[in-house]
Amino acid sequence: MAITDWPADERPRERLLALGAGALSDAELLALFLRVGIRGKSAVDLARDLLGHFGGLSPLCAASASAFSAIPGMGPAKYAQLQAVLELARRALGEEMARRDVLDSPSAVRDWLRLKLAQLPHEVFMILLLDAQNRVMGNVELFRGTLTQTSVYPREVVKLVLEHNAAAVILAHNHPSGVGEPSIADQSLTKSLTQALALVDVRVLDHFIVAGNAAPVSFAERGLL
C-alpha cells in the first residue's frame, strides 16, 4: 500500500508536522528523505530495508557511493542528496560552535565530532582551535594513522596553535575499533600536549574520543585533564 493511502495521522510527513521530527522513527525520517518507494514497497518499507541492510542509520550514512548505489532504488543522485544533508548538519553545528562558548554548548561539540569522525575507517587526530571567548575559529586534521596507531608530535601541535593565535584548544580523535575507553597511550599523549601547550599559555579544554554511535568520551568529565 502506498503511503498516500495510509490514514493521515500515520503518514510520516503529517506526523512530523503535527508532532515534530523527534517523534518519528529512523525509518520514517529516512522515508521522507527518499520521498518515494519502489515497485511493491512504500518509502517506509524501502527505508526499513536500507537500515536493515547497512545495520542502522549511522552505517548507512557512512556507506560508500558504490555500496549505497548498489541497493535497488538508490543511485548517485540519492547518495549525493544524503551527503548534502549530512554536510548541512555539520555546518549548522559548526556555526553554533563559532557563535557560542563551547563550554555552554557541549552537545553541539559532541554531535559535530560524531558526524565528522565516527565512521572513518582510519584513526584521525584533530584539533578545534578556540579564541579567547572559547568560540571555535576552525578545525584542523593534524594526523591520520592506521586502525590502531597515530603519531602525534607536540611540537607540530604547538606550531599550529601559534600560527592561528588560538587561546585554547579541544583535542579529538576517533577509535575505529568502536571502543571509546581512553588507553594509557591516549592519556600519556594528552598529558604531553597539555604540558607543551601550557608553555605557550594555551589551554586544553578537553580531549574527546569518538567511537561508533556512542556519545564521545570526554577526558575532562573523566578527570583525566
MODELLER restraints for C-alpha pairs under 7 A, 6 or more apart:
rsr = mdl.restraints
at = mdl.atoms
rsr.add(forms.Gaussian(group=physical.xy_distance, feature=features.Distance(at['CA:1:A'], at['CA:42:A']), mean=6.79, stdev=0.5))
rsr.add(forms.Gaussian(group=physical.xy_distance, feature=features.Distance(at['CA:2:A'], at['CA:42:A']), mean=5.45, stdev=0.5))
rsr.add(forms.Gaussian(group=physical.xy_distance, feature=features.Distance(at['CA:3:A'], at['CA:11:A']), mean=6.37, stdev=0.5))
rsr.add(forms.Gaussian(group=physical.xy_distance, feature=features.Distance(at['CA:3:A'], at['CA:42:A']), mean=6.30, stdev=0.5))
rsr.add(forms.Gaussian(group=physical.xy_distance, feature=features.Distance(at['CA:8:A'], at['CA:14:A']), mean=6.53, stdev=0.5))
rsr.add(forms.Gaussian(group=physical.xy_distance, feature=features.Distance(at['CA:9:A'], at['CA:15:A']), mean=6.09, stdev=0.5))
rsr.add(forms.Gaussian(group=physical.xy_distance, feature=features.Distance(at['CA:12:A'], at['CA:28:A']), mean=5.58, stdev=0.5))
rsr.add(forms.Gaussian(group=physical.xy_distance, feature=features.Distance(at['CA:12:A'], at['CA:32:A']), mean=6.87, stdev=0.5))
rsr.add(forms.Gaussian(group=physical.xy_distance, feature=features.Distance(at['CA:13:A'], at['CA:32:A']), mean=6.81, stdev=0.5))
rsr.add(forms.Gaussian(group=physical.xy_distance, feature=features.Distance(at['CA:16:A'], at['CA:23:A']), mean=6.99, stdev=0.5))
rsr.add(forms.Gaussian(group=physical.xy_distance, feature=features.Distance(at['CA:16:A'], at['CA:24:A']), mean=6.70, stdev=0.5))
rsr.add(forms.Gaussian(group=physical.xy_distance, feature=features.Distance(at['CA:27:A'], at['CA:44:A']), mean=5.93, stdev=0.5))
rsr.add(forms.Gaussian(group=physical.xy_distance, feature=features.Distance(at['CA:27:A'], at['CA:47:A']), mean=5.15, stdev=0.5))
rsr.add(forms.Gaussian(group=physical.xy_distance, feature=features.Distance(at['CA:27:A'], at['CA:48:A']), mean=5.43, stdev=0.5))
rsr.add(forms.Gaussian(group=physical.xy_distance, feature=features.Distance(at['CA:28:A'], at['CA:44:A']), mean=5.90, stdev=0.5))
rsr.add(forms.Gaussian(group=physical.xy_distance, feature=features.Distance(at['CA:30:A'], at['CA:47:A']), mean=5.74, stdev=0.5))
rsr.add(forms.Gaussian(group=physical.xy_distance, feature=features.Distance(at['CA:31:A'], at['CA:43:A']), mean=4.87, stdev=0.5))
rsr.add(forms.Gaussian(group=physical.xy_distance, feature=features.Distance(at['CA:31:A'], at['CA:44:A']), mean=4.91, stdev=0.5))
rsr.add(forms.Gaussian(group=physical.xy_distance, feature=features.Distance(at['CA:31:A'], at['CA:47:A']), mean=5.49, stdev=0.5))
rsr.add(forms.Gaussian(group=physical.xy_distance, feature=features.Distance(at['CA:34:A'], at['CA:43:A']), mean=6.42, stdev=0.5))
rsr.add(forms.Gaussian(group=physical.xy_distance, feature=features.Distance(at['CA:35:A'], at['CA:43:A']), mean=6.35, stdev=0.5))
rsr.add(forms.Gaussian(group=physical.xy_distance, feature=features.Distance(at['CA:36:A'], at['CA:42:A']), mean=6.83, stdev=0.5))
rsr.add(forms.Gaussian(group=physical.xy_distance, feature=features.Distance(at['CA:36:A'], at['CA:43:A']), mean=4.97, stdev=0.5))
rsr.add(forms.Gaussian(group=physical.xy_distance, feature=features.Distance(at['CA:37:A'], at['CA:43:A']), mean=3.89, stdev=0.5))
rsr.add(forms.Gaussian(group=physical.xy_distance, feature=features.Distance(at['CA:37:A'], at['CA:46:A']), mean=6.00, stdev=0.5))
rsr.add(forms.Gaussian(group=physical.xy_distance, feature=features.Distance(at['CA:38:A'], at['CA:73:A']), mean=6.22, stdev=0.5))
rsr.add(forms.Gaussian(group=physical.xy_distance, feature=features.Distance(at['CA:51:A'], at['CA:57:A']), mean=5.95, stdev=0.5))
rsr.add(forms.Gaussian(group=physical.xy_distance, feature=features.Distance(at['CA:51:A'], at['CA:60:A']), mean=6.69, stdev=0.5))
rsr.add(forms.Gaussian(group=physical.xy_distance, feature=features.Distance(at['CA:54:A'], at['CA:60:A']), mean=5.33, stdev=0.5))
rsr.add(forms.Gaussian(group=physical.xy_distance, feature=features.Distance(at['CA:62:A'], at['CA:119:A']), mean=5.90, stdev=0.5))
rsr.add(forms.Gaussian(group=physical.xy_distance, feature=features.Distance(at['CA:65:A'], at['CA:76:A']), mean=6.84, stdev=0.5))
rsr.add(forms.Gaussian(group=physical.xy_distance, feature=features.Distance(at['CA:65:A'], at['CA:79:A']), mean=6.29, stdev=0.5))
rsr.add(forms.Gaussian(group=physical.xy_distance, feature=features.Distance(at['CA:68:A'], at['CA:74:A']), mean=6.71, stdev=0.5))
rsr.add(forms.Gaussian(group=physical.xy_distance, feature=features.Distance(at['CA:68:A'], at['CA:75:A']), mean=6.98, stdev=0.5))
rsr.add(forms.Gaussian(group=physical.xy_distance, feature=features.Distance(at['CA:68:A'], at['CA:79:A']), mean=6.74, stdev=0.5))
rsr.add(forms.Gaussian(group=physical.xy_distance, feature=features.Distance(at['CA:69:A'], at['CA:75:A']), mean=4.07, stdev=0.5))
rsr.add(forms.Gaussian(group=physical.xy_distance, feature=features.Distance(at['CA:69:A'], at['CA:76:A']), mean=6.07, stdev=0.5))
rsr.add(forms.Gaussian(group=physical.xy_distance, feature=features.Distance(at['CA:90:A'], at['CA:112:A']), mean=5.77, stdev=0.5))
rsr.add(forms.Gaussian(group=physical.xy_distance, feature=features.Distance(at['CA:90:A'], at['CA:115:A']), mean=6.67, stdev=0.5))
rsr.add(forms.Gaussian(group=physical.xy_distance, feature=features.Distance(at['CA:93:A'], at['CA:108:A']), mean=5.80, stdev=0.5))
rsr.add(forms.Gaussian(group=physical.xy_distance, feature=features.Distance(at['CA:93:A'], at['CA:112:A']), mean=5.96, stdev=0.5))
rsr.add(forms.Gaussian(group=physical.xy_distance, feature=features.Distance(at['CA:94:A'], at['CA:112:A']), mean=6.99, stdev=0.5))
rsr.add(forms.Gaussian(group=physical.xy_distance, feature=features.Distance(at['CA:97:A'], at['CA:108:A']), mean=6.74, stdev=0.5))
rsr.add(forms.Gaussian(group=physical.xy_distance, feature=features.Distance(at['CA:97:A'], at['CA:109:A']), mean=6.93, stdev=0.5))
rsr.add(forms.Gaussian(group=physical.xy_distance, feature=features.Distance(at['CA:97:A'], at['CA:135:A']), mean=6.19, stdev=0.5))
rsr.add(forms.Gaussian(group=physical.xy_distance, feature=features.Distance(at['CA:97:A'], at['CA:136:A']), mean=5.74, stdev=0.5))
rsr.add(forms.Gaussian(group=physical.xy_distance, feature=features.Distance(at['CA:98:A'], at['CA:135:A']), mean=5.02, stdev=0.5))
rsr.add(forms.Gaussian(group=physical.xy_distance, feature=features.Distance(at['CA:98:A'], at['CA:136:A']), mean=4.65, stdev=0.5))
rsr.add(forms.Gaussian(group=physical.xy_distance, feature=features.Distance(at['CA:98:A'], at['CA:137:A']), mean=6.42, stdev=0.5))
rsr.add(forms.Gaussian(group=physical.xy_distance, feature=features.Distance(at['CA:99:A'], at['CA:135:A']), mean=6.38, stdev=0.5))
rsr.add(forms.Gaussian(group=physical.xy_distance, feature=features.Distance(at['CA:100:A'], at['CA:135:A']), mean=5.71, stdev=0.5))
rsr.add(forms.Gaussian(group=physical.xy_distance, feature=features.Distance(at['CA:101:A'], at['CA:133:A']), mean=6.16, stdev=0.5))
rsr.add(forms.Gaussian(group=physical.xy_distance, feature=features.Distance(at['CA:101:A'], at['CA:134:A']), mean=4.88, stdev=0.5))
rsr.add(forms.Gaussian(group=physical.xy_distance, feature=features.Distance(at['CA:101:A'], at['CA:135:A']), mean=4.98, stdev=0.5))
rsr.add(forms.Gaussian(group=physical.xy_distance, feature=features.Distance(at['CA:102:A'], at['CA:134:A']), mean=5.91, stdev=0.5))
rsr.add(forms.Gaussian(group=physical.xy_distance, feature=features.Distance(at['CA:102:A'], at['CA:135:A']), mean=6.00, stdev=0.5))
rsr.add(forms.Gaussian(group=physical.xy_distance, feature=features.Distance(at['CA:110:A'], at['CA:215:A']), mean=6.90, stdev=0.5))
rsr.add(forms.Gaussian(group=physical.xy_distance, feature=features.Distance(at['CA:110:A'], at['CA:216:A']), mean=6.06, stdev=0.5))
rsr.add(forms.Gaussian(group=physical.xy_distance, feature=features.Distance(at['CA:114:A'], at['CA:210:A']), mean=6.22, stdev=0.5))
rsr.add(forms.Gaussian(group=physical.xy_distance, feature=features.Distance(at['CA:114:A'], at['CA:216:A']), mean=6.99, stdev=0.5))
rsr.add(forms.Gaussian(group=physical.xy_distance, feature=features.Distance(at['CA:117:A'], at['CA:174:A']), mean=6.07, stdev=0.5))
rsr.add(forms.Gaussian(group=physical.xy_distance, feature=features.Distance(at['CA:117:A'], at['CA:210:A']), mean=6.60, stdev=0.5))
rsr.add(forms.Gaussian(group=physical.xy_distance, feature=features.Distance(at['CA:118:A'], at['CA:174:A']), mean=6.65, stdev=0.5))
rsr.add(forms.Gaussian(group=physical.xy_distance, feature=features.Distance(at['CA:118:A'], at['CA:210:A']), mean=5.81, stdev=0.5))
rsr.add(forms.Gaussian(group=physical.xy_distance, feature=features.Distance(at['CA:118:A'], at['CA:211:A']), mean=5.76, stdev=0.5))
rsr.add(forms.Gaussian(group=physical.xy_distance, feature=features.Distance(at['CA:118:A'], at['CA:212:A']), mean=5.08, stdev=0.5))
rsr.add(forms.Gaussian(group=physical.xy_distance, feature=features.Distance(at['CA:118:A'], at['CA:213:A']), mean=6.76, stdev=0.5))
rsr.add(forms.Gaussian(group=physical.xy_distance, feature=features.Distance(at['CA:119:A'], at['CA:212:A']), mean=6.52, stdev=0.5))
rsr.add(forms.Gaussian(group=physical.xy_distance, feature=features.Distance(at['CA:120:A'], at['CA:176:A']), mean=6.65, stdev=0.5))
rsr.add(forms.Gaussian(group=physical.xy_distance, feature=features.Distance(at['CA:121:A'], at['CA:147:A']), mean=7.00, stdev=0.5))
rsr.add(forms.Gaussian(group=physical.xy_distance, feature=features.Distance(at['CA:121:A'], at['CA:176:A']), mean=5.74, stdev=0.5))
rsr.add(forms.Gaussian(group=physical.xy_distance, feature=features.Distance(at['CA:122:A'], at['CA:145:A']), mean=6.28, stdev=0.5))
rsr.add(forms.Gaussian(group=physical.xy_distance, feature=features.Distance(at['CA:122:A'], at['CA:146:A']), mean=5.45, stdev=0.5))
rsr.add(forms.Gaussian(group=physical.xy_distance, feature=features.Distance(at['CA:122:A'], at['CA:147:A']), mean=4.99, stdev=0.5))
rsr.add(forms.Gaussian(group=physical.xy_distance, feature=features.Distance(at['CA:122:A'], at['CA:176:A']), mean=6.21, stdev=0.5))
rsr.add(forms.Gaussian(group=physical.xy_distance, feature=features.Distance(at['CA:123:A'], at['CA:144:A']), mean=5.84, stdev=0.5))
rsr.add(forms.Gaussian(group=physical.xy_distance, feature=features.Distance(at['CA:123:A'], at['CA:145:A']), mean=5.16, stdev=0.5))
rsr.add(forms.Gaussian(group=physical.xy_distance, feature=features.Distance(at['CA:123:A'], at['CA:146:A']), mean=5.80, stdev=0.5))
rsr.add(forms.Gaussian(group=physical.xy_distance, feature=features.Distance(at['CA:123:A'], at['CA:147:A']), mean=5.51, stdev=0.5))
rsr.add(forms.Gaussian(group=physical.xy_distance, feature=features.Distance(at['CA:123:A'], at['CA:150:A']), mean=6.63, stdev=0.5))
rsr.add(forms.Gaussian(group=physical.xy_distance, feature=features.Distance(at['CA:123:A'], at['CA:173:A']), mean=6.95, stdev=0.5))
rsr.add(forms.Gaussian(group=physical.xy_distance, feature=features.Distance(at['CA:123:A'], at['CA:174:A']), mean=5.64, stdev=0.5))
rsr.add(forms.Gaussian(group=physical.xy_distance, feature=features.Distance(at['CA:123:A'], at['CA:175:A']), mean=6.19, stdev=0.5))
rsr.add(forms.Gaussian(group=physical.xy_distance, feature=features.Distance(at['CA:123:A'], at['CA:176:A']), mean=6.29, stdev=0.5))
rsr.add(forms.Gaussian(group=physical.xy_distance, feature=features.Distance(at['CA:124:A'], at['CA:143:A']), mean=5.85, stdev=0.5))
rsr.add(forms.Gaussian(group=physical.xy_distance, feature=features.Distance(at['CA:124:A'], at['CA:144:A']), mean=4.53, stdev=0.5))
rsr.add(forms.Gaussian(group=physical.xy_distance, feature=features.Distance(at['CA:124:A'], at['CA:145:A']), mean=6.30, stdev=0.5))
rsr.add(forms.Gaussian(group=physical.xy_distance, feature=features.Distance(at['CA:124:A'], at['CA:173:A']), mean=5.41, stdev=0.5))
rsr.add(forms.Gaussian(group=physical.xy_distance, feature=features.Distance(at['CA:124:A'], at['CA:174:A']), mean=5.98, stdev=0.5))
rsr.add(forms.Gaussian(group=physical.xy_distance, feature=features.Distance(at['CA:125:A'], at['CA:141:A']), mean=6.05, stdev=0.5))
rsr.add(forms.Gaussian(group=physical.xy_distance, feature=features.Distance(at['CA:125:A'], at['CA:142:A']), mean=5.90, stdev=0.5))
rsr.add(forms.Gaussian(group=physical.xy_distance, feature=features.Distance(at['CA:125:A'], at['CA:143:A']), mean=5.21, stdev=0.5))
rsr.add(forms.Gaussian(group=physical.xy_distance, feature=features.Distance(at['CA:125:A'], at['CA:144:A']), mean=6.41, stdev=0.5))
rsr.add(forms.Gaussian(group=physical.xy_distance, feature=features.Distance(at['CA:125:A'], at['CA:172:A']), mean=5.91, stdev=0.5))
rsr.add(forms.Gaussian(group=physical.xy_distance, feature=features.Distance(at['CA:125:A'], at['CA:173:A']), mean=4.38, stdev=0.5))
rsr.add(forms.Gaussian(group=physical.xy_distance, feature=features.Distance(at['CA:126:A'], at['CA:140:A']), mean=5.53, stdev=0.5))
rsr.add(forms.Gaussian(group=physical.xy_distance, feature=features.Distance(at['CA:126:A'], at['CA:141:A']), mean=4.22, stdev=0.5))
rsr.add(forms.Gaussian(group=physical.xy_distance, feature=features.Distance(at['CA:126:A'], at['CA:142:A']), mean=5.43, stdev=0.5))
rsr.add(forms.Gaussian(group=physical.xy_distance, feature=features.Distance(at['CA:126:A'], at['CA:171:A']), mean=6.17, stdev=0.5))
rsr.add(forms.Gaussian(group=physical.xy_distance, feature=features.Distance(at['CA:126:A'], at['CA:172:A']), mean=5.37, stdev=0.5))
rsr.add(forms.Gaussian(group=physical.xy_distance, feature=features.Distance(at['CA:126:A'], at['CA:173:A']), mean=6.12, stdev=0.5))
rsr.add(forms.Gaussian(group=physical.xy_distance, feature=features.Distance(at['CA:127:A'], at['CA:139:A']), mean=5.58, stdev=0.5))
rsr.add(forms.Gaussian(group=physical.xy_distance, feature=features.Distance(at['CA:127:A'], at['CA:140:A']), mean=5.41, stdev=0.5))
rsr.add(forms.Gaussian(group=physical.xy_distance, feature=features.Distance(at['CA:127:A'], at['CA:141:A']), mean=6.56, stdev=0.5))
rsr.add(forms.Gaussian(group=physical.xy_distance, feature=features.Distance(at['CA:127:A'], at['CA:169:A']), mean=6.53, stdev=0.5))
rsr.add(forms.Gaussian(group=physical.xy_distance, feature=features.Distance(at['CA:127:A'], at['CA:170:A']), mean=5.80, stdev=0.5))
rsr.add(forms.Gaussian(group=physical.xy_distance, feature=features.Distance(at['CA:127:A'], at['CA:171:A']), mean=4.78, stdev=0.5))
rsr.add(forms.Gaussian(group=physical.xy_distance, feature=features.Distance(at['CA:127:A'], at['CA:172:A']), mean=6.21, stdev=0.5))
rsr.add(forms.Gaussian(group=physical.xy_distance, feature=features.Distance(at['CA:128:A'], at['CA:136:A']), mean=6.48, stdev=0.5))
rsr.add(forms.Gaussian(group=physical.xy_distance, feature=features.Distance(at['CA:128:A'], at['CA:138:A']), mean=5.98, stdev=0.5))
rsr.add(forms.Gaussian(group=physical.xy_distance, feature=features.Distance(at['CA:128:A'], at['CA:139:A']), mean=4.43, stdev=0.5))
rsr.add(forms.Gaussian(group=physical.xy_distance, feature=features.Distance(at['CA:128:A'], at['CA:140:A']), mean=6.69, stdev=0.5))
rsr.add(forms.Gaussian(group=physical.xy_distance, feature=features.Distance(at['CA:128:A'], at['CA:169:A']), mean=5.51, stdev=0.5))
rsr.add(forms.Gaussian(group=physical.xy_distance, feature=features.Distance(at['CA:128:A'], at['CA:170:A']), mean=5.04, stdev=0.5))
rsr.add(forms.Gaussian(group=physical.xy_distance, feature=features.Distance(at['CA:128:A'], at['CA:171:A']), mean=6.45, stdev=0.5))
rsr.add(forms.Gaussian(group=physical.xy_distance, feature=features.Distance(at['CA:129:A'], at['CA:136:A']), mean=5.72, stdev=0.5))
rsr.add(forms.Gaussian(group=physical.xy_distance, feature=features.Distance(at['CA:129:A'], at['CA:137:A']), mean=5.53, stdev=0.5))
rsr.add(forms.Gaussian(group=physical.xy_distance, feature=features.Distance(at['CA:129:A'], at['CA:138:A']), mean=5.40, stdev=0.5))
rsr.add(forms.Gaussian(group=physical.xy_distance, feature=features.Distance(at['CA:129:A'], at['CA:139:A']), mean=5.91, stdev=0.5))
rsr.add(forms.Gaussian(group=physical.xy_distance, feature=features.Distance(at['CA:129:A'], at['CA:166:A']), mean=5.76, stdev=0.5))
rsr.add(forms.Gaussian(group=physical.xy_distance, feature=features.Distance(at['CA:129:A'], at['CA:168:A']), mean=6.47, stdev=0.5))
rsr.add(forms.Gaussian(group=physical.xy_distance, feature=features.Distance(at['CA:129:A'], at['CA:169:A']), mean=4.90, stdev=0.5))
rsr.add(forms.Gaussian(group=physical.xy_distance, feature=features.Distance(at['CA:129:A'], at['CA:170:A']), mean=6.87, stdev=0.5))
rsr.add(forms.Gaussian(group=physical.xy_distance, feature=features.Distance(at['CA:130:A'], at['CA:136:A']), mean=4.47, stdev=0.5))
rsr.add(forms.Gaussian(group=physical.xy_distance, feature=features.Distance(at['CA:130:A'], at['CA:137:A']), mean=5.39, stdev=0.5))
rsr.add(forms.Gaussian(group=physical.xy_distance, feature=features.Distance(at['CA:130:A'], at['CA:166:A']), mean=5.51, stdev=0.5))
rsr.add(forms.Gaussian(group=physical.xy_distance, feature=features.Distance(at['CA:130:A'], at['CA:167:A']), mean=5.97, stdev=0.5))
rsr.add(forms.Gaussian(group=physical.xy_distance, feature=features.Distance(at['CA:130:A'], at['CA:168:A']), mean=5.10, stdev=0.5))
rsr.add(forms.Gaussian(group=physical.xy_distance, feature=features.Distance(at['CA:130:A'], at['CA:169:A']), mean=5.53, stdev=0.5))
rsr.add(forms.Gaussian(group=physical.xy_distance, feature=features.Distance(at['CA:131:A'], at['CA:137:A']), mean=6.43, stdev=0.5))
rsr.add(forms.Gaussian(group=physical.xy_distance, feature=features.Distance(at['CA:131:A'], at['CA:166:A']), mean=5.39, stdev=0.5))
rsr.add(forms.Gaussian(group=physical.xy_distance, feature=features.Distance(at['CA:131:A'], at['CA:167:A']), mean=5.12, stdev=0.5))
rsr.add(forms.Gaussian(group=physical.xy_distance, feature=features.Distance(at['CA:131:A'], at['CA:168:A']), mean=6.55, stdev=0.5))
rsr.add(forms.Gaussian(group=physical.xy_distance, feature=features.Distance(at['CA:132:A'], at['CA:167:A']), mean=5.19, stdev=0.5))
rsr.add(forms.Gaussian(group=physical.xy_distance, feature=features.Distance(at['CA:134:A'], at['CA:168:A']), mean=6.88, stdev=0.5))
rsr.add(forms.Gaussian(group=physical.xy_distance, feature=features.Distance(at['CA:143:A'], at['CA:150:A']), mean=6.77, stdev=0.5))
rsr.add(forms.Gaussian(group=physical.xy_distance, feature=features.Distance(at['CA:143:A'], at['CA:151:A']), mean=6.90, stdev=0.5))
rsr.add(forms.Gaussian(group=physical.xy_distance, feature=features.Distance(at['CA:143:A'], at['CA:152:A']), mean=6.54, stdev=0.5))
rsr.add(forms.Gaussian(group=physical.xy_distance, feature=features.Distance(at['CA:144:A'], at['CA:150:A']), mean=6.27, stdev=0.5))
rsr.add(forms.Gaussian(group=physical.xy_distance, feature=features.Distance(at['CA:147:A'], at['CA:176:A']), mean=6.20, stdev=0.5))
rsr.add(forms.Gaussian(group=physical.xy_distance, feature=features.Distance(at['CA:154:A'], at['CA:193:A']), mean=5.53, stdev=0.5))
rsr.add(forms.Gaussian(group=physical.xy_distance, feature=features.Distance(at['CA:154:A'], at['CA:196:A']), mean=6.48, stdev=0.5))
rsr.add(forms.Gaussian(group=physical.xy_distance, feature=features.Distance(at['CA:158:A'], at['CA:197:A']), mean=6.08, stdev=0.5))
rsr.add(forms.Gaussian(group=physical.xy_distance, feature=features.Distance(at['CA:167:A'], at['CA:202:A']), mean=5.23, stdev=0.5))
rsr.add(forms.Gaussian(group=physical.xy_distance, feature=features.Distance(at['CA:167:A'], at['CA:203:A']), mean=6.75, stdev=0.5))
rsr.add(forms.Gaussian(group=physical.xy_distance, feature=features.Distance(at['CA:168:A'], at['CA:202:A']), mean=5.06, stdev=0.5))
rsr.add(forms.Gaussian(group=physical.xy_distance, feature=features.Distance(at['CA:168:A'], at['CA:203:A']), mean=4.51, stdev=0.5))
rsr.add(forms.Gaussian(group=physical.xy_distance, feature=features.Distance(at['CA:168:A'], at['CA:204:A']), mean=5.80, stdev=0.5))
rsr.add(forms.Gaussian(group=physical.xy_distance, feature=features.Distance(at['CA:168:A'], at['CA:205:A']), mean=6.75, stdev=0.5))
rsr.add(forms.Gaussian(group=physical.xy_distance, feature=features.Distance(at['CA:169:A'], at['CA:203:A']), mean=6.32, stdev=0.5))
rsr.add(forms.Gaussian(group=physical.xy_distance, feature=features.Distance(at['CA:169:A'], at['CA:204:A']), mean=5.07, stdev=0.5))
rsr.add(forms.Gaussian(group=physical.xy_distance, feature=features.Distance(at['CA:169:A'], at['CA:205:A']), mean=6.09, stdev=0.5))
rsr.add(forms.Gaussian(group=physical.xy_distance, feature=features.Distance(at['CA:170:A'], at['CA:204:A']), mean=5.88, stdev=0.5))
rsr.add(forms.Gaussian(group=physical.xy_distance, feature=features.Distance(at['CA:170:A'], at['CA:205:A']), mean=5.51, stdev=0.5))
rsr.add(forms.Gaussian(group=physical.xy_distance, feature=features.Distance(at['CA:170:A'], at['CA:206:A']), mean=5.06, stdev=0.5))
rsr.add(forms.Gaussian(group=physical.xy_distance, feature=features.Distance(at['CA:170:A'], at['CA:207:A']), mean=5.79, stdev=0.5))
rsr.add(forms.Gaussian(group=physical.xy_distance, feature=features.Distance(at['CA:171:A'], at['CA:206:A']), mean=6.21, stdev=0.5))
rsr.add(forms.Gaussian(group=physical.xy_distance, feature=features.Distance(at['CA:171:A'], at['CA:207:A']), mean=4.40, stdev=0.5))
rsr.add(forms.Gaussian(group=physical.xy_distance, feature=features.Distance(at['CA:171:A'], at['CA:208:A']), mean=6.30, stdev=0.5))
rsr.add(forms.Gaussian(group=physical.xy_distance, feature=features.Distance(at['CA:172:A'], at['CA:207:A']), mean=5.30, stdev=0.5))
rsr.add(forms.Gaussian(group=physical.xy_distance, feature=features.Distance(at['CA:172:A'], at['CA:208:A']), mean=4.60, stdev=0.5))
rsr.add(forms.Gaussian(group=physical.xy_distance, feature=features.Distance(at['CA:172:A'], at['CA:209:A']), mean=5.84, stdev=0.5))
rsr.add(forms.Gaussian(group=physical.xy_distance, feature=features.Distance(at['CA:173:A'], at['CA:208:A']), mean=6.54, stdev=0.5))
rsr.add(forms.Gaussian(group=physical.xy_distance, feature=features.Distance(at['CA:173:A'], at['CA:209:A']), mean=5.28, stdev=0.5))
rsr.add(forms.Gaussian(group=physical.xy_distance, feature=features.Distance(at['CA:173:A'], at['CA:210:A']), mean=6.25, stdev=0.5))
rsr.add(forms.Gaussian(group=physical.xy_distance, feature=features.Distance(at['CA:174:A'], at['CA:209:A']), mean=5.37, stdev=0.5))
rsr.add(forms.Gaussian(group=physical.xy_distance, feature=features.Distance(at['CA:174:A'], at['CA:210:A']), mean=4.44, stdev=0.5))
rsr.add(forms.Gaussian(group=physical.xy_distance, feature=features.Distance(at['CA:174:A'], at['CA:211:A']), mean=5.77, stdev=0.5))
rsr.add(forms.Gaussian(group=physical.xy_distance, feature=features.Distance(at['CA:175:A'], at['CA:209:A']), mean=6.87, stdev=0.5))
rsr.add(forms.Gaussian(group=physical.xy_distance, feature=features.Distance(at['CA:175:A'], at['CA:210:A']), mean=6.15, stdev=0.5))
rsr.add(forms.Gaussian(group=physical.xy_distance, feature=features.Distance(at['CA:175:A'], at['CA:211:A']), mean=5.05, stdev=0.5))
rsr.add(forms.Gaussian(group=physical.xy_distance, feature=features.Distance(at['CA:176:A'], at['CA:211:A']), mean=6.32, stdev=0.5))
rsr.add(forms.Gaussian(group=physical.xy_distance, feature=features.Distance(at['CA:178:A'], at['CA:211:A']), mean=4.49, stdev=0.5))
rsr.add(forms.Gaussian(group=physical.xy_distance, feature=features.Distance(at['CA:178:A'], at['CA:212:A']), mean=4.99, stdev=0.5))
rsr.add(forms.Gaussian(group=physical.xy_distance, feature=features.Distance(at['CA:179:A'], at['CA:211:A']), mean=5.82, stdev=0.5))
rsr.add(forms.Gaussian(group=physical.xy_distance, feature=features.Distance(at['CA:180:A'], at['CA:209:A']), mean=6.01, stdev=0.5))
rsr.add(forms.Gaussian(group=physical.xy_distance, feature=features.Distance(at['CA:180:A'], at['CA:210:A']), mean=6.41, stdev=0.5))
rsr.add(forms.Gaussian(group=physical.xy_distance, feature=features.Distance(at['CA:180:A'], at['CA:211:A']), mean=5.02, stdev=0.5))
rsr.add(forms.Gaussian(group=physical.xy_distance, feature=features.Distance(at['CA:180:A'], at['CA:217:A']), mean=6.40, stdev=0.5))
rsr.add(forms.Gaussian(group=physical.xy_distance, feature=features.Distance(at['CA:194:A'], at['CA:204:A']), mean=5.92, stdev=0.5))
rsr.add(forms.Gaussian(group=physical.xy_distance, feature=features.Distance(at['CA:197:A'], at['CA:203:A']), mean=6.70, stdev=0.5))
rsr.add(forms.Gaussian(group=physical.xy_distance, feature=features.Distance(at['CA:206:A'], at['CA:218:A']), mean=6.60, stdev=0.5))
rsr.add(forms.Gaussian(group=physical.xy_distance, feature=features.Distance(at['CA:206:A'], at['CA:219:A']), mean=5.98, stdev=0.5))
rsr.add(forms.Gaussian(group=physical.xy_distance, feature=features.Distance(at['CA:206:A'], at['CA:220:A']), mean=5.41, stdev=0.5))
rsr.add(forms.Gaussian(group=physical.xy_distance, feature=features.Distance(at['CA:207:A'], at['CA:218:A']), mean=5.98, stdev=0.5))
rsr.add(forms.Gaussian(group=physical.xy_distance, feature=features.Distance(at['CA:207:A'], at['CA:219:A']), mean=5.33, stdev=0.5))
rsr.add(forms.Gaussian(group=physical.xy_distance, feature=features.Distance(at['CA:208:A'], at['CA:216:A']), mean=5.85, stdev=0.5))
rsr.add(forms.Gaussian(group=physical.xy_distance, feature=features.Distance(at['CA:208:A'], at['CA:217:A']), mean=5.34, stdev=0.5))
rsr.add(forms.Gaussian(group=physical.xy_distance, feature=features.Distance(at['CA:208:A'], at['CA:218:A']), mean=4.79, stdev=0.5))
rsr.add(forms.Gaussian(group=physical.xy_distance, feature=features.Distance(at['CA:208:A'], at['CA:219:A']), mean=6.33, stdev=0.5))
rsr.add(forms.Gaussian(group=physical.xy_distance, feature=features.Distance(at['CA:209:A'], at['CA:216:A']), mean=5.35, stdev=0.5))
rsr.add(forms.Gaussian(group=physical.xy_distance, feature=features.Distance(at['CA:209:A'], at['CA:217:A']), mean=5.07, stdev=0.5))
rsr.add(forms.Gaussian(group=physical.xy_distance, feature=features.Distance(at['CA:209:A'], at['CA:218:A']), mean=6.85, stdev=0.5))
rsr.add(forms.Gaussian(group=physical.xy_distance, feature=features.Distance(at['CA:210:A'], at['CA:216:A']), mean=4.56, stdev=0.5))
rsr.add(forms.Gaussian(group=physical.xy_distance, feature=features.Distance(at['CA:210:A'], at['CA:217:A']), mean=6.64, stdev=0.5))
rsr.add(forms.Gaussian(group=physical.xy_distance, feature=features.Distance(at['CA:219:A'], at['CA:225:A']), mean=6.07, stdev=0.5))
